[in-house]
Amino acid sequence: MARLPRYVIPGQPQHIIQRGNNRQAIFAAEADYQFFRDVFVEAARKHGLEIHAYVWMTNHVHLLATPKLHDSISKTVQSAGRRYVQYFNSAYQRSGTLWEGRYRSTVVDSEQYLLTLMRYIELNPVRADMVSDPGDYPWSSYRRNALNGVGLHADFVTPHPEYMGLGQTAEERQNAYRQLFHASIKTNDLTQIRECTHKGWALGGDGFTKQIEVLAQRRAASRGVGRPRKTVE
């Protein structure tokens, strides 16, 4: 079955995942994370991609980012990915592919899902039992969004309007953002995020997916996917 073409709506955030081939490690040392960060940020700035949240895991990366142009995501991922593979293969005396083919992505309903998705991304190291607190993981945007960037150079993170609406000052926003992490992400939301990103469907309610279908001129949800279904506890 042929893959559906990706849809990109300039100005609408997307959740992006890029995995290592066969889920192999793509980072083996701190210098690897730093190099990937540098080339990705350089490419994002060049091609007009605003990064709101991210995490670099051992064998994959997550981002929440807003493209300014139709090709902002594809050019950023391709440029950074190509440069990183050259670096990684040279550093570890290997050859061949590093990435699992195409990156996966889903357009996101900002009002309904953006803050939840930011938490989902930054909690990845906690779910993987790598740390007990998201602030203990150095390669995510949590410290930037929740702790004023303590111990982390992440000035490339662009606050989204939904995040800015958490408070009038930086301190208020960071405090309100930390409070969001006191509650676990709902099972329905976890399912929606994973399914929509894996299959390339729009992440949002029925009205949002219909709007995306009109703009993108293609189906944006499978049967039964749209507004999260209620489940019996």
C-alpha positions as a Markdown table, in Angstrom:
| # | Residue | x | y | z |
|---|---|---|---|---|
| 1 | Met | 0.0 | 0.0 | 0.0 |
| 2 | Ala | 1.5 | 3.4 | -1.1 |
| 3 | Arg | 2.1 | 5.9 | 1.7 |
| 4 | Leu | -0.1 | 8.9 | 1.7 |
| 5 | Pro | 1.7 | 12.2 | 0.9 |
| 6 | Arg | 2.6 | 14.3 | 3.9 |
| 7 | Tyr | 0.7 | 17.4 | 4.5 |
| 8 | Val | 2.3 | 20.6 | 5.8 |
| 9 | Ile | 0.4 | 23.7 | 6.7 |
| 10 | Pro | 2.8 | 26.6 | 7.2 |
| 11 | Gly | 2.2 | 28.1 | 10.6 |
| 12 | Gln | 0.7 | 24.9 | 12.1 |
| 13 | Pro | 2.9 | 22.9 | 14.4 |
| 14 | Gln | 3.9 | 19.3 | 13.8 |
| 15 | His | 5.1 | 16.4 | 15.9 |
| 16 | Ile | 8.2 | 14.9 | 14.2 |
| 17 | Ile | 9.9 | 11.6 | 14.9 |
| 18 | Gln | 13.1 | 10.3 | 13.3 |
| 19 | Arg | 14.4 | 6.9 | 14.3 |
| 20 | Gly | 17.6 | 5.0 | 13.9 |
| 21 | Asn | 17.5 | 2.2 | 11.4 |
| 22 | Asn | 16.3 | -1.0 | 13.0 |
| 23 | Arg | 16.1 | 1.1 | 16.2 |
| 24 | Gln | 19.9 | 1.2 | 16.5 |
| 25 | Ala | 21.6 | 3.8 | 18.6 |
| 26 | Ile | 22.2 | 7.1 | 16.8 |
| 27 | Phe | 24.0 | 8.7 | 19.7 |
| 28 | Ala | 27.0 | 7.1 | 21.5 |
| 29 | Ala | 28.7 | 10.0 | 23.2 |
| 30 | Glu | 27.9 | 13.5 | 24.4 |
| 31 | Ala | 29.7 | 15.0 | 21.4 |
| 32 | Asp | 27.2 | 13.2 | 19.2 |
| 33 | Tyr | 24.2 | 14.9 | 20.8 |
| 34 | Gln | 26.0 | 18.3 | 20.6 |
| 35 | Phe | 26.9 | 17.9 | 16.9 |
| 36 | Phe | 23.3 | 16.8 | 16.1 |
| 37 | Arg | 21.9 | 19.8 | 18.0 |
| 38 | Asp | 24.2 | 22.2 | 16.2 |
| 39 | Val | 23.5 | 21.0 | 12.6 |
| 40 | Phe | 19.8 | 20.6 | 13.3 |
| 41 | Val | 19.5 | 24.2 | 14.7 |
| 42 | Glu | 21.5 | 25.6 | 11.8 |
| 43 | Ala | 19.3 | 23.8 | 9.3 |
| 44 | Ala | 16.1 | 24.9 | 11.1 |
| 45 | Arg | 17.1 | 28.5 | 11.1 |
| 46 | Lys | 18.1 | 28.4 | 7.5 |
| 47 | His | 14.9 | 26.7 | 6.3 |
| 48 | Gly | 12.4 | 28.5 | 8.6 |
| 49 | Leu | 11.5 | 25.8 | 11.2 |
| 50 | Glu | 10.6 | 27.1 | 14.7 |
| 51 | Ile | 11.4 | 24.5 | 17.5 |
| 52 | His | 9.0 | 24.5 | 20.5 |
| 53 | Ala | 10.0 | 21.3 | 22.2 |
| 54 | Tyr | 12.5 | 18.4 | 21.6 |
| 55 | Val | 14.2 | 15.4 | 23.0 |
| 56 | Trp | 17.2 | 13.5 | 21.7 |
| 57 | Met | 16.9 | 9.9 | 22.8 |
| 58 | Thr | 19.5 | 7.2 | 22.3 |
| 59 | Asn | 17.9 | 5.8 | 19.1 |
| 60 | His | 15.4 | 8.4 | 18.0 |
| 61 | Val | 14.5 | 12.1 | 18.2 |
| 62 | His | 11.2 | 13.9 | 18.8 |
| 63 | Leu | 10.4 | 17.5 | 17.9 |
| 64 | Leu | 7.4 | 19.8 | 18.1 |
| 65 | Ala | 8.0 | 22.5 | 15.5 |
| 66 | Thr | 6.2 | 25.0 | 13.3 |
| 67 | Pro | 7.2 | 25.3 | 9.7 |
| 68 | Lys | 7.1 | 28.7 | 8.0 |
| 69 | Leu | 7.2 | 27.2 | 4.6 |
| 70 | His | 5.8 | 24.1 | 2.9 |
| 71 | Asp | 9.3 | 22.6 | 2.7 |
| 72 | Ser | 10.7 | 23.8 | 6.0 |
| 73 | Ile | 10.5 | 20.4 | 7.8 |
| 74 | Ser | 11.7 | 18.3 | 4.9 |
| 75 | Lys | 14.7 | 20.5 | 4.1 |
| 76 | Thr | 15.6 | 20.8 | 7.8 |
| 77 | Val | 15.4 | 17.0 | 8.4 |
| 78 | Gln | 17.2 | 16.1 | 5.2 |
| 79 | Ser | 20.0 | 18.6 | 5.6 |
| 80 | Ala | 20.7 | 17.9 | 9.3 |
| 81 | Gly | 20.3 | 14.1 | 8.8 |
| 82 | Arg | 22.7 | 14.0 | 5.9 |
| 83 | Arg | 25.4 | 16.0 | 7.8 |
| 84 | Tyr | 24.9 | 13.9 | 10.9 |
| 85 | Val | 25.3 | 10.6 | 9.1 |
| 86 | Gln | 28.5 | 11.8 | 7.5 |
| 87 | Tyr | 29.8 | 12.8 | 11.0 |
| 88 | Phe | 28.6 | 9.6 | 12.7 |
| 89 | Asn | 30.0 | 7.3 | 10.1 |
| 90 | Ser | 33.4 | 9.0 | 10.2 |
| 91 | Ala | 33.5 | 9.1 | 14.0 |
| 92 | Tyr | 32.7 | 5.4 | 14.4 |
| 93 | Gln | 34.3 | 4.1 | 11.2 |
| 94 | Arg | 31.1 | 2.7 | 9.7 |
| 95 | Ser | 29.2 | 3.1 | 6.5 |
| 96 | Gly | 25.7 | 2.9 | 5.2 |
| 97 | Thr | 22.4 | 4.2 | 6.4 |
| 98 | Leu | 21.7 | 5.4 | 10.0 |
| 99 | Trp | 18.1 | 6.5 | 9.7 |
| 100 | Glu | 14.9 | 4.5 | 9.4 |
| 101 | Gly | 13.9 | 5.9 | 6.1 |
| 102 | Arg | 11.3 | 8.7 | 6.2 |
| 103 | Tyr | 10.7 | 10.7 | 9.3 |
| 104 | Arg | 7.2 | 10.4 | 10.7 |
| 105 | Ser | 5.1 | 13.5 | 11.5 |
| 106 | Thr | 1.6 | 14.7 | 12.3 |
| 107 | Val | 0.0 | 18.2 | 12.2 |
| 108 | Val | -1.1 | 19.3 | 15.6 |
| 109 | Asp | -4.2 | 21.1 | 16.9 |
| 110 | Ser | -2.5 | 23.7 | 19.0 |
| 111 | Glu | -5.4 | 24.6 | 21.3 |
| 112 | Gln | -6.2 | 21.0 | 22.1 |
| 113 | Tyr | -2.9 | 19.1 | 22.1 |
| 114 | Leu | 0.1 | 21.4 | 22.0 |
| 115 | Leu | 0.9 | 21.5 | 25.7 |
| 116 | Thr | 0.1 | 17.9 | 26.1 |
| 117 | Leu | 2.4 | 17.0 | 23.3 |
| 118 | Met | 5.2 | 19.1 | 24.8 |
| 119 | Arg | 4.9 | 17.1 | 28.0 |
| 120 | Tyr | 4.8 | 13.8 | 26.0 |
| 121 | Ile | 8.0 | 14.7 | 24.3 |
| 122 | Glu | 9.9 | 15.9 | 27.4 |
| 123 | Leu | 8.7 | 12.9 | 29.5 |
| 124 | Asn | 10.2 | 10.4 | 27.1 |
| 125 | Pro | 13.4 | 9.9 | 29.2 |
| 126 | Val | 11.1 | 9.3 | 32.3 |
| 127 | Arg | 9.0 | 6.7 | 30.5 |
| 128 | Ala | 12.2 | 5.0 | 29.3 |
| 129 | Asp | 13.4 | 4.8 | 33.0 |
| 130 | Met | 16.5 | 6.8 | 32.1 |
| 131 | Val | 15.7 | 9.5 | 34.7 |
| 132 | Ser | 13.1 | 10.0 | 37.4 |
| 133 | Asp | 12.6 | 13.7 | 36.7 |
| 134 | Pro | 12.5 | 15.3 | 33.2 |
| 135 | Gly | 14.8 | 18.1 | 34.5 |
| 136 | Asp | 17.6 | 15.5 | 35.0 |
| 137 | Tyr | 17.8 | 14.8 | 31.3 |
| 138 | Pro | 20.2 | 17.2 | 29.5 |
| 139 | Trp | 19.0 | 16.6 | 25.9 |
| 140 | Ser | 15.5 | 17.9 | 26.0 |
| 141 | Ser | 13.7 | 21.3 | 26.0 |
| 142 | Tyr | 12.3 | 20.8 | 29.6 |
| 143 | Arg | 14.9 | 22.9 | 31.3 |
| 144 | Arg | 14.3 | 25.6 | 28.8 |
| 145 | Asn | 10.5 | 25.6 | 29.2 |
| 146 | Ala | 10.3 | 24.8 | 32.9 |
| 147 | Leu | 13.5 | 26.0 | 34.5 |
| 148 | Asn | 14.6 | 29.0 | 32.4 |
| 149 | Gly | 17.2 | 27.0 | 30.6 |
| 150 | Val | 19.3 | 26.2 | 33.7 |
| 151 | Gly | 22.4 | 24.3 | 32.7 |
| 152 | Leu | 21.4 | 24.2 | 29.1 |
| 153 | His | 22.1 | 26.3 | 26.0 |
| 154 | Ala | 18.8 | 26.1 | 24.3 |
| 155 | Asp | 18.2 | 29.6 | 23.0 |
| 156 | Phe | 17.0 | 28.1 | 19.8 |
| 157 | Val | 13.7 | 27.1 | 21.4 |
| 158 | Thr | 10.9 | 29.4 | 20.2 |
| 159 | Pro | 8.0 | 29.6 | 22.7 |
| 160 | His | 4.6 | 28.9 | 21.1 |
| 161 | Pro | 1.7 | 31.2 | 21.8 |
| 162 | Glu | -0.1 | 28.4 | 23.8 |
| 163 | Tyr | 3.0 | 28.3 | 26.0 |
| 164 | Met | 3.2 | 32.1 | 26.3 |
| 165 | Gly | -0.5 | 32.1 | 27.4 |
| 166 | Leu | 0.5 | 30.3 | 30.6 |
| 167 | Gly | 1.5 | 33.5 | 32.3 |
| 168 | Gln | 2.5 | 37.2 | 32.0 |
| 169 | Thr | 6.1 | 36.7 | 33.0 |
| 170 | Ala | 8.7 | 34.1 | 32.3 |
| 171 | Glu | 8.6 | 33.0 | 35.9 |
| 172 | Glu | 4.8 | 32.6 | 35.8 |
| 173 | Arg | 5.0 | 30.6 | 32.6 |
| 174 | Gln | 7.7 | 28.3 | 33.9 |
| 175 | Asn | 5.9 | 27.7 | 37.2 |
| 176 | Ala | 2.6 | 27.0 | 35.4 |
| 177 | Tyr | 4.4 | 24.6 | 33.0 |
| 178 | Arg | 6.0 | 22.7 | 35.8 |
| 179 | Gln | 2.5 | 22.2 | 37.4 |
| 180 | Leu | 1.3 | 20.5 | 34.2 |
| 181 | Phe | 3.8 | 17.7 | 34.9 |
| 182 | His | 2.2 | 16.9 | 38.3 |
| 183 | Ala | -0.6 | 15.0 | 36.4 |
| 184 | Ser | 0.0 | 12.0 | 34.2 |
| 185 | Ile | -0.9 | 12.2 | 30.5 |
| 186 | Lys | -4.3 | 10.6 | 29.9 |
| 187 | Thr | -4.2 | 7.1 | 28.2 |
| 188 | Asn | -6.5 | 8.4 | 25.4 |
| 189 | Asp | -4.1 | 11.2 | 24.7 |
| 190 | Leu | -1.1 | 8.9 | 24.6 |
| 191 | Thr | -2.9 | 6.6 | 22.2 |
| 192 | Gln | -3.9 | 9.5 | 19.9 |
| 193 | Ile | -0.4 | 10.9 | 19.8 |
| 194 | Arg | 1.2 | 7.6 | 19.0 |
| 195 | Glu | -1.3 | 6.5 | 16.5 |
| 196 | Cys | -1.6 | 9.8 | 14.6 |
| 197 | Thr | 2.2 | 10.3 | 14.4 |
| 198 | His | 2.8 | 6.7 | 13.3 |
| 199 | Lys | 0.1 | 6.9 | 10.6 |
| 200 | Gly | 0.4 | 10.5 | 9.6 |
| 201 | Trp | -3.1 | 11.5 | 10.6 |
| 202 | Ala | -3.9 | 15.0 | 12.0 |
| 203 | Leu | -3.8 | 15.2 | 15.8 |
| 204 | Gly | -6.9 | 16.9 | 16.9 |
| 205 | Gly | -10.7 | 16.8 | 17.1 |
| 206 | Asp | -13.2 | 16.3 | 14.3 |
| 207 | Gly | -13.4 | 20.0 | 13.4 |
| 208 | Phe | -9.7 | 20.3 | 13.2 |
| 209 | Thr | -9.2 | 17.2 | 11.0 |
| 210 | Lys | -11.9 | 18.5 | 8.6 |
| 211 | Gln | -10.1 | 21.8 | 8.3 |
| 212 | Ile | -6.8 | 20.1 | 7.6 |
| 213 | Glu | -8.5 | 17.9 | 5.0 |
| 214 | Val | -9.8 | 21.0 | 3.2 |
| 215 | Leu | -6.4 | 22.7 | 3.3 |
| 216 | Ala | -4.3 | 19.7 | 2.4 |
| 217 | Gln | -6.8 | 18.2 | -0.1 |
| 218 | Arg | -6.4 | 14.7 | 1.3 |
| 219 | Arg | -7.9 | 12.5 | 4.1 |
| 220 | Ala | -6.5 | 13.5 | 7.5 |
| 221 | Ala | -8.0 | 10.8 | 9.8 |
| 222 | Ser | -8.9 | 7.1 | 9.6 |
| 223 | Arg | -12.4 | 5.9 | 10.5 |
| 224 | Gly | -12.8 | 6.4 | 14.2 |
| 225 | Val | -9.8 | 8.7 | 14.6 |
| 226 | Gly | -10.5 | 12.4 | 15.4 |
| 227 | Arg | -11.9 | 13.3 | 18.8 |
| 228 | Pro | -10.6 | 10.9 | 21.4 |
| 229 | Arg | -13.0 | 8.2 | 22.3 |
| 230 | Lys | -14.2 | 7.8 | 25.9 |
| 231 | Thr | -13.0 | 4.7 | 27.7 |
| 232 | Val | -14.4 | 2.9 | 30.7 |
| 233 | Glu | -12.0 | 3.1 | 33.6 |
